[in-house]
Amino acid sequence: MNQPIDQYKHIVTLLPSLFRHLDTAVVIADTNRRIQLLNPEAEALFGCSLADVKGASTRILYAEQEDFTATGKDRFNTHSVHAYYDAYVVRYKTADGHVFLGETHGGPVCDEQQVVTMYVAFIQDISTRVEVESALNQLHSITSARNLDFCRRVERILSLGCKHFNLPIGILSHIHGQRYTVQYAQHPDDTLQPGQVFDLKETYCCHVYEANEAQGFHHVSQSDIKAHPCYEHFGLEAYIGAPIFIDGERYGTLNFSSPEPTRPFISQDYELVRLFAEWVGHELARLRDWEALEQAQQLLEIQANTDSLTQLYNRHYLSNALVQELARCERYNNPLTLAIVDFDNFKRLNDTFGHRAGDIALQRFGNIVREESRTNDIYGRWGGEEFLCLLPETDLSGAEVVLKRLVERVHGEEIHVDGQTLRCTISIGYTGFSAGDTQDRIIQRADTALYLAKENGRNRIERA
């Protein structure tokens, strides 16, 4: 429905001041999808002023006609009043044609009579975030590829960094004193070769070493370091680099640069170059001491799969392990028992003696499990005071012995908190694998048995 232009006077008088200081781009259009307001953040994002585009169709903001049509059909119309605030991602374009991904919230705005008077969209550029996620995935692929030797890994990392930062020159340097040596390099003209030596003071890496942290300059000639020897001698306008550490000692830098200025670097860029440099440090350490690096990687994997409080497996690891065990049982018809363990009256323990008492109880349970579990048993924290146990190659009668012993051990364990001696109990529900079981189905059966154990007095096991 068309609306007279005078119904938008409140946009001109009220909304500009409302959205002026918002750090999210705001676009407001009339019911014909003609632009009525861009806040300063939107003007900066799209590279145009409100005066340039006011009254123009919002189509000019979209990179693709089909997206403009789809959003008009799905949300920017007078019939989509009640379902439009979920976020969606669209390809937008700036005034100079640059395309970016915009995470968008918005839709119709109604007056008191529920008549649509305007459309509003809140837009954030997530292009860099998406690019960072992609770069991280590629970095993981490079560093985990067993068929790549050290040289090829470094080459791939340099290439990835050059592509991500849109800087054509990538260097892995070794720095000793003021001596800066190129060890590996990527350069469009191949003018940089391994073994070339420079004075550290003549490189932007001197700022990295001075700060001992990642540094970046996106437009040197317009910055405070425009008189730097690196700009004077090599004309490099943009640079980002981070120190490489090996066993806590600085080794050199990983850096990327360009003779052309680039966009300002953001926090994700610095985090990514730090991660690149960190991985290069790992690779260098692998050459020096393969065994030490192998142990570090194992530690990282353990931390990713371990609950920090109990030092048992976490839910993420348990979910993956359960999927694997169910597939193995389905294929080979092996027995498997799944059990859910829950502390009895845990909230009362926390409320009466404090959360420290609860933490001590959970930690003590982790110790008991490590003492009682067999080689193939898998125990982990499922959430809160609840634990999941996978007992491969164990039928229900065998599981009964194991789980009863666990109940007895927990009940017999004394916990000392602030001069008081406490005892805890647990209830366990368990079930065996049945053909066709899914993760949800077998957990539901064990959960039902756990409920029965609670109903029957706690401090016991029940099976389903």
matplotlib code that plots the C-alpha trace (Angstrom):
import matplotlib.pyplot as plt

x = [0.0, 1.4, 1.9, 2.0, 5.5, 4.4, 3.9, 7.6, 8.3, 9.1, 11.9, 13.5, 13.0, 13.4, 15.1, 18.3, 19.2, 18.1, 20.5, 23.3, 25.6, 24.7, 27.7, 25.5, 24.5, 20.8, 18.8, 15.2, 12.9, 9.3, 6.8, 7.9, 11.4, 12.8, 15.7, 14.6, 17.5, 21.0, 22.7, 26.5, 27.5, 25.5, 26.9, 30.4, 29.5, 28.0, 30.3, 27.6, 25.8, 22.0, 21.8, 23.1, 20.6, 17.6, 14.5, 16.3, 15.3, 17.1, 17.9, 21.1, 22.4, 22.1, 24.7, 22.2, 18.7, 17.5, 18.4, 16.5, 13.5, 13.7, 13.9, 11.0, 8.9, 10.0, 10.0, 10.0, 6.4, 3.2, 2.2, 5.3, 4.6, 5.1, 8.2, 11.1, 13.7, 15.7, 19.1, 19.9, 23.0, 22.9, 25.5, 25.5, 27.6, 29.1, 28.9, 32.2, 31.0, 32.7, 30.7, 30.4, 28.4, 26.0, 24.3, 20.9, 18.0, 14.9, 11.5, 8.4, 7.6, 3.9, 2.0, -0.6, -3.2, -0.7, -0.3, 3.1, 4.7, 8.3, 11.0, 14.1, 17.3, 20.3, 23.3, 26.8, 29.6, 30.6, 32.9, 36.0, 34.6, 33.6, 37.0, 38.8, 36.8, 37.7, 41.4, 41.4, 39.9, 42.5, 45.3, 44.1, 44.2, 47.7, 49.1, 47.4, 48.4, 50.9, 51.9, 53.5, 57.0, 58.1, 59.0, 55.7, 53.7, 55.5, 54.9, 51.2, 50.9, 52.6, 50.3, 47.2, 48.3, 48.9, 45.5, 43.6, 45.2, 45.3, 49.0, 51.2, 54.5, 54.9, 58.1, 59.3, 62.3, 65.0, 66.2, 69.5, 70.4, 69.9, 70.4, 67.2, 67.5, 64.8, 64.2, 61.1, 59.4, 56.6, 56.9, 55.0, 58.3, 60.4, 62.8, 63.1, 65.1, 66.0, 69.2, 68.9, 70.0, 68.7, 69.2, 66.3, 65.9, 65.2, 62.2, 58.8, 59.5, 61.5, 58.2, 57.0, 60.2, 59.9, 56.3, 56.9, 53.5, 51.6, 51.7, 50.1, 50.1, 47.5, 48.7, 52.2, 52.5, 49.5, 50.8, 53.3, 56.0, 56.0, 59.7, 60.5, 63.5, 61.4, 59.0, 61.8, 63.8, 61.1, 57.9, 55.8, 52.5, 50.9, 52.3, 51.1, 53.4, 53.8, 56.7, 57.6, 58.4, 60.1, 60.2, 59.5, 62.3, 61.8, 63.0, 61.9, 58.7, 56.0, 54.9, 52.9, 53.2, 52.3, 53.3, 49.7, 47.6, 44.9, 41.9, 42.5, 43.4, 40.9, 41.3, 40.6, 43.5, 45.9, 44.6, 45.0, 48.5, 49.4, 48.0, 49.9, 53.1, 52.3, 51.9, 55.1, 56.8, 55.4, 56.6, 60.1, 60.1, 59.1, 62.3, 64.3, 62.5, 59.7, 58.9, 58.4, 56.0, 54.1, 53.6, 52.3, 49.8, 48.6, 48.1, 46.0, 43.8, 43.4, 42.4, 39.9, 38.2, 38.6, 36.3, 38.5, 37.1, 37.0, 39.7, 37.3, 36.1, 33.7, 30.3, 31.8, 34.1, 31.4, 29.0, 31.5, 32.6, 29.0, 28.4, 31.5, 30.6, 27.0, 28.3, 30.8, 28.0, 25.7, 28.4, 29.9, 27.0, 29.2, 27.7, 27.7, 26.4, 25.6, 25.1, 24.1, 25.4, 23.8, 24.8, 22.0, 20.8, 23.6, 21.8, 21.3, 25.1, 25.9, 23.3, 24.3, 28.1, 28.8, 29.8, 33.4, 32.0, 30.2, 33.4, 35.4, 32.7, 32.9, 36.7, 36.7, 34.3, 36.8, 39.6, 37.4, 36.6, 40.2, 41.0, 38.0, 37.7, 39.0, 41.1, 38.3, 35.8, 34.8, 33.7, 32.9, 31.0, 27.7, 26.6, 26.4, 26.6, 25.6, 28.1, 28.0, 29.7, 30.3, 31.3, 32.3, 32.3, 30.3, 26.8, 24.3, 25.4, 29.0, 28.0, 26.1, 29.2, 31.2, 28.4, 27.6, 31.2, 31.2, 28.2, 29.9, 33.1, 31.4, 29.3, 32.4, 34.5, 34.8, 34.9, 36.4, 35.2, 36.1, 36.5, 33.4, 33.3, 30.7, 29.6, 27.9, 25.8, 25.1, 22.3, 22.9, 20.6, 22.0, 20.9, 22.4, 22.7, 19.8, 19.9, 18.9, 19.7, 20.4, 22.2, 19.0, 17.2, 19.8, 20.4, 16.6, 16.4, 19.3, 17.7, 14.5, 16.4, 18.1, 14.7, 13.7, 16.8, 16.0, 12.4, 13.5, 15.6, 18.8, 22.3, 21.6, 21.6, 18.6, 18.5, 16.2]
y = [0.0, 3.4, 5.9, 9.8, 11.2, 13.3, 10.2, 9.9, 13.2, 11.4, 9.6, 12.9, 14.4, 11.6, 8.5, 10.2, 11.2, 7.8, 5.9, 8.4, 6.9, 3.3, 1.2, -0.9, 0.3, 1.2, 1.6, 2.8, 2.7, 3.6, 0.9, 1.2, 0.2, 3.6, 4.8, 7.4, 7.1, 5.9, 6.4, 7.4, 3.8, 2.8, 5.7, 4.5, 0.9, 1.5, 4.4, 6.9, 9.7, 9.9, 12.9, 10.8, 8.0, 9.3, 8.3, 5.6, 2.0, -0.2, -2.4, -0.3, -1.7, -5.3, -7.2, -9.5, -8.8, -12.2, -11.3, -8.0, -9.9, -12.6, -10.3, -8.3, -11.5, -12.9, -9.9, -6.4, -6.3, -5.3, -8.9, -10.0, -8.3, -11.1, -13.1, -11.1, -10.5, -13.6, -12.9, -13.6, -13.0, -11.1, -10.0, -6.2, -3.9, -0.5, 2.6, 1.7, -1.8, -3.7, -6.7, -7.8, -10.2, -8.5, -10.1, -8.5, -8.1, -6.3, -6.0, -3.9, -1.3, -0.8, 2.1, 1.7, 0.3, -2.4, -0.7, -1.0, 2.5, 1.7, -1.0, -1.0, -3.1, -3.4, -4.6, -5.7, -6.6, -10.2, -10.7, -10.6, -13.0, -15.5, -15.1, -15.7, -18.9, -20.1, -19.3, -21.2, -24.2, -24.0, -23.6, -26.7, -28.6, -27.5, -28.2, -31.6, -32.8, -35.6, -35.7, -32.2, -31.7, -28.5, -26.5, -27.2, -26.4, -23.0, -22.3, -23.1, -20.9, -18.0, -18.4, -18.6, -15.4, -13.5, -14.5, -13.8, -10.4, -9.5, -8.6, -10.2, -10.5, -13.1, -13.7, -16.1, -14.4, -15.4, -12.6, -12.7, -9.4, -6.8, -9.3, -10.1, -13.1, -14.2, -18.0, -18.4, -15.9, -15.4, -12.5, -11.9, -11.0, -13.6, -10.7, -12.1, -15.2, -17.3, -16.2, -12.5, -10.4, -7.0, -4.7, -5.3, -1.5, -1.2, -3.5, -3.0, -6.1, -3.9, -2.7, -6.2, -6.9, -3.7, -4.4, -8.2, -8.5, -8.5, -5.1, -3.7, -0.6, -0.3, 3.0, 3.9, 7.1, 8.5, 7.3, 8.4, 6.1, 7.5, 8.3, 4.7, 3.3, 0.4, 2.8, 4.9, 2.0, -0.5, 1.6, -0.8, 0.8, -2.1, -4.6, -7.0, -9.3, -11.3, -12.7, -16.4, -18.1, -21.5, -22.8, -19.4, -17.7, -15.3, -16.9, -14.3, -13.1, -14.1, -11.1, -10.0, -6.7, -4.8, -1.7, -0.7, 0.5, -1.8, -1.7, -1.0, -4.2, -5.4, -7.6, -10.8, -10.0, -9.7, -12.9, -14.7, -13.6, -14.6, -18.0, -18.3, -17.4, -19.7, -22.6, -21.8, -21.8, -25.3, -26.4, -25.1, -26.8, -30.0, -29.8, -29.3, -31.7, -33.9, -35.6, -32.3, -31.0, -34.3, -34.1, -30.5, -31.6, -34.4, -31.9, -29.6, -32.5, -33.6, -30.1, -29.9, -33.1, -32.8, -31.3, -28.8, -29.5, -33.4, -34.1, -36.6, -36.4, -33.6, -33.8, -33.1, -36.1, -38.4, -37.6, -38.6, -41.7, -42.8, -42.5, -44.6, -47.2, -47.5, -48.0, -50.7, -52.5, -52.4, -53.7, -56.4, -57.1, -56.4, -55.7, -52.2, -50.8, -47.1, -45.6, -42.2, -41.2, -38.4, -37.1, -37.3, -34.1, -32.1, -28.8, -29.2, -29.9, -26.7, -24.6, -25.9, -26.1, -23.9, -24.5, -25.4, -28.5, -29.4, -28.9, -31.1, -33.8, -33.8, -33.8, -36.7, -38.6, -38.1, -39.6, -42.6, -43.2, -43.1, -45.7, -48.0, -47.8, -50.5, -49.8, -49.5, -47.8, -44.2, -41.9, -38.2, -35.2, -34.9, -31.7, -30.3, -33.2, -35.7, -38.2, -40.6, -44.0, -46.1, -49.7, -51.4, -55.2, -55.3, -56.9, -55.9, -58.4, -57.4, -53.7, -54.4, -55.4, -52.4, -49.9, -51.2, -51.0, -47.4, -46.6, -48.1, -46.3, -42.9, -43.6, -44.7, -41.6, -38.9, -35.2, -32.6, -29.0, -26.3, -28.7, -30.7, -34.3, -35.1, -38.1, -38.1, -40.7, -41.3, -42.9, -44.7, -45.7, -48.1, -50.0, -52.2, -51.7, -52.9, -53.2, -50.0, -47.8, -44.1, -41.9, -40.3, -43.6, -45.4, -42.3, -41.9, -45.5, -44.9, -41.7, -43.5, -46.0, -43.2, -41.7, -45.1, -45.2, -41.8, -42.9, -46.1, -44.3, -43.1, -44.4, -47.4, -48.6, -49.5, -50.8, -50.4]
z = [0.0, -1.0, 1.8, 1.4, 1.8, 4.7, 6.8, 6.9, 8.6, 11.8, 10.0, 9.2, 12.6, 15.1, 13.7, 12.4, 16.0, 17.3, 15.1, 14.6, 17.2, 16.6, 15.6, 13.2, 9.8, 9.7, 6.4, 6.5, 3.4, 2.7, 1.7, -1.9, -0.7, -1.5, 0.8, 3.4, 5.9, 6.2, 9.5, 9.5, 9.9, 6.8, 4.8, 5.7, 4.9, 1.5, 0.6, -0.2, 1.6, 2.3, 0.0, -2.9, -2.6, -0.8, -2.7, -4.7, -4.7, -2.1, -5.1, -5.5, -2.2, -3.4, -5.4, -6.9, -8.3, -7.0, -3.4, -3.7, -5.1, -2.5, 0.5, -0.9, -1.1, 2.3, 4.6, 3.1, 2.2, 4.0, 4.7, 6.6, 9.9, 12.4, 11.2, 10.1, 12.9, 12.4, 11.0, 7.4, 5.1, 1.8, -0.7, -0.7, -2.8, -2.1, -4.2, -5.9, -6.7, -3.8, -2.8, 0.8, 3.0, 5.3, 8.3, 8.4, 10.9, 9.9, 8.3, 8.4, 11.0, 11.9, 13.4, 16.2, 13.7, 12.6, 9.2, 7.7, 7.5, 6.7, 6.5, 8.6, 8.2, 10.6, 8.7, 9.8, 7.3, 8.2, 5.1, 7.2, 9.8, 7.0, 5.4, 8.7, 9.3, 5.8, 6.4, 9.7, 8.0, 5.3, 7.9, 9.7, 6.4, 5.7, 9.1, 9.4, 6.0, 6.6, 3.0, 3.1, 4.3, 6.2, 3.1, 1.4, 4.5, 4.8, 1.2, 1.6, 4.7, 2.9, 0.0, 2.2, 4.1, 0.9, -0.4, 2.8, 3.6, -0.1, 0.2, -2.5, -0.5, 2.2, 4.2, 6.9, 8.4, 10.9, 13.1, 15.1, 16.7, 13.9, 11.1, 9.2, 7.0, 4.5, 4.9, 2.8, 0.6, -1.8, -4.2, -7.4, -9.2, -7.4, -6.4, -2.8, -2.4, 0.6, 2.2, 1.4, 4.4, 5.6, 8.5, 10.9, 11.3, 7.6, 7.8, 9.4, 11.4, 13.8, 15.1, 15.7, 17.6, 19.6, 20.6, 20.8, 19.3, 16.0, 14.2, 11.1, 8.9, 6.1, 4.5, 5.5, 3.4, 5.4, 8.7, 11.4, 10.0, 6.5, 6.9, 7.7, 5.7, 4.5, 2.8, 1.5, 0.1, -1.0, -1.2, 0.8, 1.8, 3.7, 6.2, 8.8, 10.8, 14.0, 15.9, 15.7, 18.9, 19.4, 22.9, 24.3, 22.4, 19.5, 16.2, 13.6, 12.0, 9.6, 7.6, 4.6, 2.7, -0.4, -2.4, -2.4, 0.6, 1.8, 4.1, 7.8, 9.7, 12.3, 15.4, 13.5, 11.1, 14.0, 15.6, 12.3, 11.6, 15.2, 14.6, 11.3, 13.1, 15.9, 13.5, 11.7, 15.1, 15.7, 12.3, 13.0, 16.4, 14.7, 12.7, 15.8, 18.0, 16.5, 19.8, 21.7, 19.0, 19.0, 22.7, 22.4, 19.7, 21.9, 24.8, 22.6, 21.6, 25.2, 26.2, 23.4, 24.5, 28.3, 30.9, 32.8, 36.2, 36.3, 33.7, 32.2, 28.6, 27.7, 26.0, 22.5, 22.8, 24.3, 21.5, 18.8, 20.7, 21.1, 17.4, 16.7, 19.2, 17.9, 14.4, 15.6, 17.5, 14.4, 12.2, 14.4, 16.7, 19.7, 23.2, 24.5, 27.8, 28.2, 31.6, 32.9, 36.3, 38.4, 41.8, 44.3, 45.9, 44.3, 44.4, 48.2, 48.5, 46.7, 48.5, 52.0, 51.7, 48.7, 45.1, 46.2, 47.8, 44.6, 42.6, 45.0, 44.7, 41.0, 41.0, 43.4, 41.1, 38.3, 40.4, 41.3, 37.7, 36.7, 39.4, 38.6, 34.8, 32.5, 29.5, 27.0, 29.2, 28.3, 31.0, 30.6, 32.0, 30.1, 31.8, 35.3, 37.8, 35.1, 33.6, 30.7, 30.7, 27.6, 28.4, 25.1, 24.9, 28.1, 28.4, 31.1, 33.6, 33.3, 33.5, 36.7, 38.5, 37.3, 38.1, 41.5, 42.5, 41.3, 43.4, 46.4, 45.9, 45.7, 48.8, 50.7, 49.8, 52.4, 51.2, 53.5, 53.1, 55.5, 58.4, 57.7, 56.4, 53.8, 51.8, 48.4, 46.6, 42.9, 41.0, 37.7, 34.9, 32.3, 29.2, 26.5, 22.8, 20.6, 16.8, 15.2, 18.2, 17.6, 20.0, 21.2, 21.6, 23.7, 25.9, 26.4, 27.7, 30.1, 31.3, 32.0, 34.1, 35.9, 36.8, 38.2, 40.3, 41.8, 42.4, 44.2, 46.8, 45.1, 45.7, 43.4, 39.8, 37.6, 34.1, 31.1]

ax = plt.figure().add_subplot(projection="3d")
ax.plot(x, y, z, "-o")
ax.set_aspect("equal")
plt.show()
